[in-house]
Amino acid sequence: MLKLLKKFTKTEWTFAFLALIFIVFQVWLDLTMPDYMSEITTLVQTAGSAMSDILIAGGKMLACALGSFAASFCTVICAAKIAANFSANLREDLFNQVQSFTMAEIGNFSTASLITRSTNDVMQVQMLIVMGLQVLLKAPITAVWAIAKIAGKSWQWTFSTGVAVVILLLVVGTCVIIAMPKFKRLQKLTDEINRITRENLTGLNVIRAYNAEDYQEKKFEEANHRLTKTQLFANRTMAFLMPGIQLVMNGLSLAVYWIGAYLVENAQGMDKLSIFSDMIVFSQYAMQVVMSFMMLVIILVIFPRASVAAKRINEVLDTVPSIKDGPVTEPDTGLTGEVEFRNVSFRYPDADGDMLQNISFTAHKGETVAFIGSTGCGKSTVINLIPRFYDVTSGQVLVDGVDVREYDQKALRNKIGYVSQKATLFSGTVRSNVAFGDNGQEEFPDEDIVNAVYTAQANEFVEKMTGTYDGYIAQGGSNLSGGQKQRLSIARAVCRRPEIFIFDDSFSALDYKTDRILRETLAKDCGQSTRIIVAQRIGTIRDADKIIVLSDGKIAGMGTHDQLMKDCEVYQQIALSQLSKEELA
Ligand SMILES: Nc1ncnc2c1ncn2[C@@H]1O[C@H](COP(=O)(O)OP(=O)(O)OP(=O)(O)O)[C@@H](O)[C@H]1O
């Protein structure tokens, strides 16, 4: 928690200092009120007192109460401002940190947990700051000040207040020790609820199609029940606190009056009056002491959960992304659009064995290099190493003659137009999806957007959309068909005018005719760019300059279609499973 508080900015410290001033002022006013009460008590008991004197003392007491209210209001405003600013900065830090994570780190935390950490966990810390600033500062100041005021009045009264505080601490300590482990579990269980809800929402169609609503509901119910049970246990434990504190407070009042009665009875003449008014004042101060401990208890209810949340936030902020920027922004090798793999092997984090073994090939400028192979043989894994979604385990991946690990990541990705296997679109318009991101140059001109849409064969449906290029795209492109989404994803890559295109099975949802026309226009409009294509269909890659056949993470053959048809058995099998001998001839 302290580590997070180091993130306080100058403005936040200034507001914290202001809050402290308001708190000291409020405590002074609160502790001055019993003095006036004592004055009123004495005036009331003294024969011949003037009514105006009582009213003046009462008026001063009222002024103190109003002043205390105003000071408390100002403290709350300061605390709310600090907490809101602080959590906004924290959320931004978390967002930026998660942006810099590689797939490995995101996998480590899980997406659901990262969402809880950026929202719910930040809220827990925010609540602690709002309450903490008011209470953590106010309680000790009030306690010390009030104790100083009551010390020396009567040892019996002071002793009974001391006993009340010790009992209070024992009650609070026991409750916190019992509830603390449950608070730790609460955040984990919130992650779980988040994960199930996300899974449910993203897979809604499949759940309905398979009549799996009951199964999902059961999963949710179980997680919900676990969360509710833990919450109930923690809250029930803490529920003991308030009645416990009330009991101690009432017991203390009783003790003060009982001791007071005994002292008054044994006193003589005017002393009786003075002891009586002391008793009234003392009971007020003693209540202030106990109240300040009670306020600390409120913090103790929030603190365990907030401290767990702070730890979880720090875990994210302290994670060093495994992929770091190198120094190269523009290579001086004189090469463009060249991709080379040198003896590359790769193992996924936590996997037992290498997924890729000894992969070596070169794609020169303007060439089309295609990967084909059975499902799960490692095609996507190979191409994900080029934009450095993962780093190689051994060997080297070079772009324009420079190891990708040497590149500044932005500079490397500016050279690449990547189209993922699952078309990903963002809520917005056609334009905002095509002119997406930054390629290190000026903003994408309208002309480039239109050209890219035409090259990707997307014009045919975009121009029919309401609003055409400003037509609405729903989150994840859910208002488009699979093939339309793929074409817009391709247009997005084309619009960047990259040196290297990476198509990860990006033509699979297109009909054969559109697939062929799209490849032709790509070759015509982007002939200068290198194209690396993963495909399942022989037809898509047949004309490639180089076809690499992958089998179990190893290269089983490399060459043109004709060469492979002659000497690569795996390729022949794939080809014959898709096309007849006549078509292949
Ligand atoms: N993030 C990951 N962590 C661990 N293993 C993974 C991860 N991603 C993929 N794999 C494994 O690596 C293997 C190769 O996956 P990859 O996606 O490269 O195959 P692919 O040839 O592109 O398959 P497809 O044609 O079905 O897309 C698979 O066996 C898969 O289980």
The ligand as an SDF file (V2000), in Angstrom:
LIG
                    3D

 31 33  0  0  0  0  0  0  0  0999 V2000
   -0.0860  -19.3510  -26.2970 N   0  0  0  0  0  0  0  0  0  0  0  0
    0.2170  -20.6430  -26.4140 C   0  0  0  0  0  0  0  0  0  0  0  0
    0.7380  -21.3120  -25.3640 N   0  0  0  0  0  0  0  0  0  0  0  0
    1.0610  -22.6110  -25.4770 C   0  0  0  0  0  0  0  0  0  0  0  0
    0.9200  -23.3370  -26.5970 N   0  0  0  0  0  0  0  0  0  0  0  0
    0.4110  -22.7260  -27.6760 C   0  0  0  0  0  0  0  0  0  0  0  0
    0.0320  -21.3420  -27.6380 C   0  0  0  0  0  0  0  0  0  0  0  0
   -0.4360  -21.0180  -28.8530 N   0  0  0  0  0  0  0  0  0  0  0  0
   -0.3660  -22.1360  -29.6210 C   0  0  0  0  0  0  0  0  0  0  0  0
    0.1470  -23.1530  -28.9130 N   0  0  0  0  0  0  0  0  0  0  0  0
    0.4020  -24.5180  -29.4040 C   0  0  0  0  0  0  0  0  0  0  0  0
    1.3080  -24.4440  -30.4800 O   0  0  0  0  0  0  0  0  0  0  0  0
    0.9230  -25.3310  -31.5120 C   0  0  0  0  0  0  0  0  0  0  0  0
    0.9550  -24.6100  -32.8540 C   0  0  0  0  0  0  0  0  0  0  0  0
   -0.0440  -23.6140  -32.8580 O   0  0  0  0  0  0  0  0  0  0  0  0
   -0.2430  -22.6770  -34.1200 P   0  0  0  0  0  0  0  0  0  0  0  0
   -1.3260  -21.7260  -33.8000 O   0  0  0  0  0  0  0  0  0  0  0  0
    1.0710  -22.1360  -34.5350 O   0  0  0  0  0  0  0  0  0  0  0  0
   -0.7170  -23.7360  -35.2040 O   0  0  0  0  0  0  0  0  0  0  0  0
   -1.1950  -23.4900  -36.6650 P   0  0  0  0  0  0  0  0  0  0  0  0
   -0.3570  -24.3650  -37.5510 O   0  0  0  0  0  0  0  0  0  0  0  0
   -1.2300  -22.0550  -37.0180 O   0  0  0  0  0  0  0  0  0  0  0  0
   -2.6550  -24.0900  -36.5820 O   0  0  0  0  0  0  0  0  0  0  0  0
   -3.9970  -23.6650  -37.3630 P   0  0  0  0  0  0  0  0  0  0  0  0
   -3.8250  -24.0430  -38.7780 O   0  0  0  0  0  0  0  0  0  0  0  0
   -5.0220  -24.5130  -36.6970 O   0  0  0  0  0  0  0  0  0  0  0  0
   -4.1770  -22.2390  -37.1370 O   0  0  0  0  0  0  0  0  0  0  0  0
   -0.4170  -25.9070  -31.1420 C   0  0  0  0  0  0  0  0  0  0  0  0
   -0.2200  -27.2520  -30.7920 O   0  0  0  0  0  0  0  0  0  0  0  0
   -0.8690  -25.1280  -29.9380 C   0  0  0  0  0  0  0  0  0  0  0  0
   -1.4020  -25.9930  -28.9710 O   0  0  0  0  0  0  0  0  0  0  0  0
  1  2  1  0
  2  3  1  0
  2  7  2  0
  3  4  2  0
  4  5  1  0
  5  6  2  0
  6  7  1  0
  6 10  1  0
  7  8  1  0
  8  9  2  0
  9 10  1  0
 10 11  1  0
 11 12  1  0
 11 30  1  0
 12 13  1  0
 13 14  1  0
 13 28  1  0
 14 15  1  0
 15 16  1  0
 16 17  2  0
 16 18  1  0
 16 19  1  0
 19 20  1  0
 20 21  2  0
 20 22  1  0
 20 23  1  0
 23 24  1  0
 24 25  2  0
 24 26  1  0
 24 27  1  0
 28 29  1  0
 28 30  1  0
 30 31  1  0
M  END
$$$$
